[in-house]
Amino acid sequence: MKAITIRGIDEETDGTLRKKAAESGDSINTTILKLLRKALQLDRDKPYPEYHDMDSLAGTWSKEDRVEFEKSQEGFSQIDGDLWR
């Protein structure tokens, strides 16, 4: 991690930073980092929502399920040369 020294902080800015840090329970350093990330728009929302409603299904296939699925997909890996002329 890089370190940056900021000089010339006026009393009003210092007081506001300290108050904000105390209110959130964060250190002044963490408060400044959060404010910088927000100001630089580095904490934007994701362009699409993230869903977790099917997470419980992950990793639930048996070996037989996998073999059956792969067998059903075999035709998709073949290229029809006549279509690509």
Backbone as a printed PyTorch tensor [residue, N CA C, xyz], in Angstrom:
tensor([[[  0.8400,  -1.1840,   0.0000],
         [  0.0000,   0.0000,   0.0000],
         [  0.8820,   1.2430,   0.0000]],

        [[  0.4310,   2.2070,  -0.6910],
         [  1.1350,   3.4870,  -0.7580],
         [  0.7170,   4.3720,   0.4120]],

        [[  1.5750,   5.3090,   0.7520],
         [  1.2660,   6.2980,   1.7830],
         [  1.3670,   7.6790,   1.1520]],

        [[  0.4430,   8.5480,   1.5090],
         [  0.4230,   9.9130,   1.0040],
         [  0.3160,  10.8480,   2.1990]],

        [[  1.1370,  11.8780,   2.2130],
         [  1.0600,  12.9030,   3.2540],
         [  0.2980,  14.0850,   2.6960]],

        [[ -0.6690,  14.5640,   3.4510],
         [ -1.4460,  15.7300,   3.0240],
         [ -1.0820,  16.8830,   3.9400]],

        [[ -0.6060,  17.9450,   3.3560],
         [ -0.2050,  19.1220,   4.1310],
         [ -1.2340,  20.2360,   3.9520]],

        [[ -1.2610,  21.1340,   4.8680],
         [ -2.0820,  22.3330,   4.7440],
         [ -3.5550,  22.1230,   5.0500]],

        [[ -3.8770,  21.1620,   5.9210],
         [ -5.2790,  20.9430,   6.2730],
         [ -5.7120,  22.0240,   7.2580]],

        [[ -6.7410,  22.7490,   6.8820],
         [ -7.2230,  23.8270,   7.7490],
         [ -8.0180,  23.2540,   8.9240]],

        [[ -8.2490,  24.0960,   9.9170],
         [ -8.9160,  23.6720,  11.1480],
         [-10.3240,  23.1300,  10.9020]],

        [[-11.0660,  23.7800,  10.0110],
         [-12.4390,  23.3390,   9.7400],
         [-12.4480,  21.9330,   9.1320]],

        [[-11.5490,  21.6780,   8.1610],
         [-11.4660,  20.3640,   7.5300],
         [-11.0260,  19.3160,   8.5400]],

        [[-10.0290,  19.6500,   9.3410],
         [ -9.5360,  18.7240,  10.3600],
         [-10.6570,  18.3720,  11.3470]],

        [[-11.3590,  19.3760,  11.8190],
         [-12.4320,  19.1470,  12.7810],
         [-13.5600,  18.3080,  12.1910]],

        [[-13.9100,  18.5910,  10.9520],
         [-14.9830,  17.8450,  10.2930],
         [-14.5770,  16.3930,  10.0690]],

        [[-13.3370,  16.1630,   9.6740],
         [-12.8430,  14.7930,   9.4840],
         [-12.8650,  14.0200,  10.7980]],

        [[-12.3960,  14.6730,  11.8650],
         [-12.3680,  14.0100,  13.1740],
         [-13.7850,  13.6970,  13.6750]],

        [[-14.7060,  14.6240,  13.4570],
         [-16.0900,  14.4230,  13.8780],
         [-16.7080,  13.2610,  13.0850]],

        [[-16.4940,  13.2420,  11.7740],
         [-17.0370,  12.1910,  10.9190],
         [-16.4650,  10.8260,  11.3080]],

        [[-15.1610,  10.8020,  11.6110],
         [-14.5220,   9.5470,  12.0230],
         [-15.1030,   9.0570,  13.3500]],

        [[-15.3000,   9.9560,  14.2730],
         [-15.8490,   9.5760,  15.5800],
         [-17.2830,   9.0700,  15.4450]],

        [[-18.0720,   9.7150,  14.5940],
         [-19.4650,   9.3060,  14.4000],
         [-19.5640,   7.9020,  13.7960]],

        [[-18.6490,   7.5810,  12.8890],
         [-18.7120,   6.2790,  12.2220],
         [-17.9460,   5.1950,  12.9780]],

        [[-17.1200,   5.6250,  13.9300],
         [-16.3110,   4.6610,  14.6710],
         [-15.0750,   4.2130,  13.9110]],

        [[-14.7670,   4.8970,  12.8240],
         [-13.5870,   4.5850,  12.0160],
         [-12.4230,   5.4790,  12.4150]],

        [[-11.2350,   5.0650,  12.0170],
         [-10.0700,   5.9320,  12.2090],
         [-10.1530,   7.0910,  11.2150]],

        [[ -9.3670,   8.1030,  11.4510],
         [ -9.3340,   9.2260,  10.5130],
         [ -8.8310,   8.7480,   9.1580]],

        [[ -7.8320,   7.8730,   9.1560],
         [ -7.2890,   7.3520,   7.9030],
         [ -8.3790,   6.6180,   7.1060]],

        [[ -9.1380,   5.7460,   7.7740],
         [-10.2070,   5.0090,   7.0880],
         [-11.2680,   5.9700,   6.5740]],

        [[-11.6000,   6.9680,   7.3690],
         [-12.5950,   7.9660,   6.9550],
         [-12.1320,   8.6880,   5.7050]],

        [[-10.8740,   9.1110,   5.6740],
         [-10.3360,   9.8120,   4.5040],
         [-10.3420,   8.9030,   3.2800]],

        [[ -9.9440,   7.6380,   3.4560],
         [ -9.9400,   6.6980,   2.3280],
         [-11.3520,   6.5030,   1.7730]],

        [[-12.3370,   6.3550,   2.6590],
         [-13.7230,   6.1910,   2.2090],
         [-14.2030,   7.4260,   1.4460]],

        [[-13.8820,   8.6010,   1.9680],
         [-14.2920,   9.8440,   1.3070],
         [-13.6180,   9.9960,  -0.0590]],

        [[-12.3380,   9.6390,  -0.1380],
         [-11.6330,   9.7180,  -1.4220],
         [-12.2350,   8.7580,  -2.4460]],

        [[-12.4970,   7.5210,  -2.0300],
         [-13.0830,   6.5430,  -2.9440],
         [-14.4530,   7.0140,  -3.4410]],

        [[-15.2380,   7.6030,  -2.5310],
         [-16.5540,   8.0990,  -2.9260],
         [-16.4110,   9.2830,  -3.8870]],

        [[-15.5220,  10.2050,  -3.5810],
         [-15.3250,  11.3790,  -4.4270],
         [-14.8030,  11.0070,  -5.8120]],

        [[-13.9930,   9.9570,  -5.8740],
         [-13.4330,   9.5120,  -7.1480],
         [-14.3340,   8.4990,  -7.8580]],

        [[-15.4900,   8.2560,  -7.2990],
         [-16.4970,   7.3370,  -7.8370],
         [-15.9320,   5.9290,  -8.0370]],

        [[-15.1310,   5.4870,  -7.0850],
         [-14.5610,   4.1510,  -7.1560],
         [-15.4620,   3.1260,  -6.4810]],

        [[-16.4640,   3.5830,  -5.7500],
         [-17.3950,   2.6940,  -5.0660],
         [-18.7730,   2.7300,  -5.7090]],

        [[-18.8080,   2.8580,  -7.0420],
         [-20.0890,   2.8910,  -7.7450],
         [-20.7970,   1.5520,  -7.6050]],

        [[-22.1110,   1.6080,  -7.7420],
         [-22.8930,   0.3760,  -7.7520],
         [-22.5180,  -0.4420,  -8.9750]],

        [[-22.7060,  -1.7400,  -8.8830],
         [-22.4310,  -2.6140, -10.0150],
         [-23.4340,  -2.3020, -11.1200]],

        [[-23.0440,  -2.4920, -12.3860],
         [-23.9430,  -2.1610, -13.4930],
         [-25.1590,  -3.0810, -13.5710]],

        [[-25.1230,  -4.1850, -12.8750],
         [-26.2530,  -5.1020, -12.8520],
         [-26.3500,  -5.6930, -11.4480]],

        [[-27.5410,  -6.0690, -11.0400],
         [-27.6950,  -6.6230,  -9.6820],
         [-27.0490,  -7.9960,  -9.5590]],

        [[-26.6340,  -8.3140,  -8.3680],
         [-26.0420,  -9.6200,  -8.0830],
         [-27.0670, -10.4430,  -7.3080]],

        [[-27.3630, -11.6140,  -7.8210],
         [-28.3650, -12.4690,  -7.2010],
         [-27.6960, -13.6700,  -6.5390]],

        [[-28.2880, -14.1300,  -5.4610],
         [-27.7660, -15.3000,  -4.7510],
         [-28.8720, -16.3230,  -4.4790]],

        [[-29.9900, -16.2030,  -5.2020],
         [-31.1250, -17.0700,  -4.9200],
         [-30.9140, -18.5190,  -5.3550]],

        [[-29.8950, -18.7880,  -6.1590],
         [-29.6460, -20.1640,  -6.5920],
         [-28.3200, -20.7030,  -6.0520]],

        [[-27.7250, -19.9940,  -5.1060],
         [-26.4350, -20.4090,  -4.5500],
         [-26.4820, -21.8040,  -3.9410]],

        [[-27.6320, -22.1560,  -3.3760],
         [-27.7340, -23.4650,  -2.7160],
         [-27.6310, -24.6250,  -3.6960]],

        [[-27.8000, -24.3530,  -4.9790],
         [-27.7190, -25.4140,  -5.9950],
         [-26.2840, -25.6780,  -6.4500]],

        [[-25.3910, -24.7610,  -6.1900],
         [-24.0120, -24.9040,  -6.6450],
         [-23.3680, -26.1300,  -6.0180]],

        [[-22.7770, -26.9570,  -6.8550],
         [-22.0640, -28.1260,  -6.3710],
         [-22.9500, -29.2810,  -5.9580]],

        [[-24.2110, -29.2890,  -6.4050],
         [-25.1260, -30.3370,  -5.9630],
         [-25.2880, -31.4730,  -6.9660]],

        [[-24.6780, -31.3410,  -8.1540],
         [-24.8120, -32.4090,  -9.1390],
         [-24.0060, -33.6270,  -8.7130]],

        [[-24.5630, -34.7780,  -8.9930],
         [-23.8220, -36.0200,  -8.7770],
         [-22.9510, -36.2810, -10.0090]],

        [[-22.0830, -37.2670,  -9.9200],
         [-21.2460, -37.6250, -11.0680],
         [-22.1290, -38.0530, -12.2390]],

        [[-23.1940, -38.7660, -11.9450],
         [-24.1170, -39.2090, -12.9890],
         [-24.8000, -38.0220, -13.6660]],

        [[-25.1790, -37.0090, -12.8700],
         [-25.7880, -35.7980, -13.4350],
         [-24.8290, -35.1220, -14.4050]],

        [[-23.5670, -35.0130, -14.0030],
         [-22.5690, -34.3670, -14.8550],
         [-22.3870, -35.1330, -16.1560]],

        [[-22.2650, -36.4480, -16.0590],
         [-22.0800, -37.2770, -17.2570],
         [-23.2810, -37.1300, -18.1850]],

        [[-24.4790, -37.1550, -17.6260],
         [-25.6930, -37.0140, -18.4400],
         [-25.7320, -35.6570, -19.1290]],

        [[-25.3860, -34.6040, -18.4050],
         [-25.3850, -33.2590, -18.9890],
         [-24.3600, -33.1610, -20.1100]],

        [[-23.1440, -33.6160, -19.8640],
         [-22.1040, -33.5390, -20.8870],
         [-22.4890, -34.3320, -22.1290]],

        [[-23.1260, -35.4610, -21.9480],
         [-23.5690, -36.2670, -23.0830],
         [-24.6150, -35.5100, -23.9030]],

        [[-25.5150, -34.8080, -23.2120],
         [-26.5630, -34.0550, -23.9150],
         [-26.0040, -32.8480, -24.6670]],

        [[-24.7800, -32.4210, -24.3280],
         [-24.1760, -31.2470, -24.9530],
         [-23.1830, -31.5870, -26.0590]],

        [[-22.9400, -32.8690, -26.3020],
         [-21.9190, -33.2760, -27.2670],
         [-22.1250, -32.6680, -28.6470]],

        [[-23.3250, -32.6030, -29.1150],
         [-23.5970, -32.0870, -30.4530],
         [-23.2050, -30.6310, -30.6420]],

        [[-23.1280, -29.8740, -29.5690],
         [-22.7960, -28.4540, -29.6790],
         [-21.3220, -28.2030, -29.9690]],

        [[-20.4850, -29.1850, -29.7450],
         [-19.0530, -28.9860, -29.9920],
         [-18.6480, -29.3540, -31.4180]],

        [[-19.5660, -29.8740, -32.1940],
         [-19.2860, -30.2530, -33.5800],
         [-19.5930, -29.0810, -34.4980]],

        [[-18.7120, -28.8540, -35.4530],
         [-18.8720, -27.7570, -36.3880],
         [-19.3930, -28.3130, -37.7050]],

        [[-20.4530, -27.6880, -38.2010],
         [-21.0100, -28.0770, -39.4870],
         [-20.2810, -27.2770, -40.5570]],

        [[-19.3570, -27.9650, -41.2600],
         [-18.5280, -27.3020, -42.2630],
         [-19.3190, -26.6540, -43.3700]],

        [[-20.4580, -27.2270, -43.7460],
         [-21.2770, -26.6440, -44.8330],
         [-21.8350, -25.2660, -44.4690]],

        [[-22.0460, -25.0370, -43.1750],
         [-22.5770, -23.7330, -42.7600],
         [-21.5130, -22.6320, -42.8030]],

        [[-20.2320, -23.0080, -42.8750],
         [-19.1560, -22.0280, -42.7930],
         [-18.4210, -21.8530, -44.1220]],

        [[-19.0560, -22.1680, -45.1940],
         [-18.4370, -21.9870, -46.5210],
         [-18.7570, -20.6640, -47.0920]]])
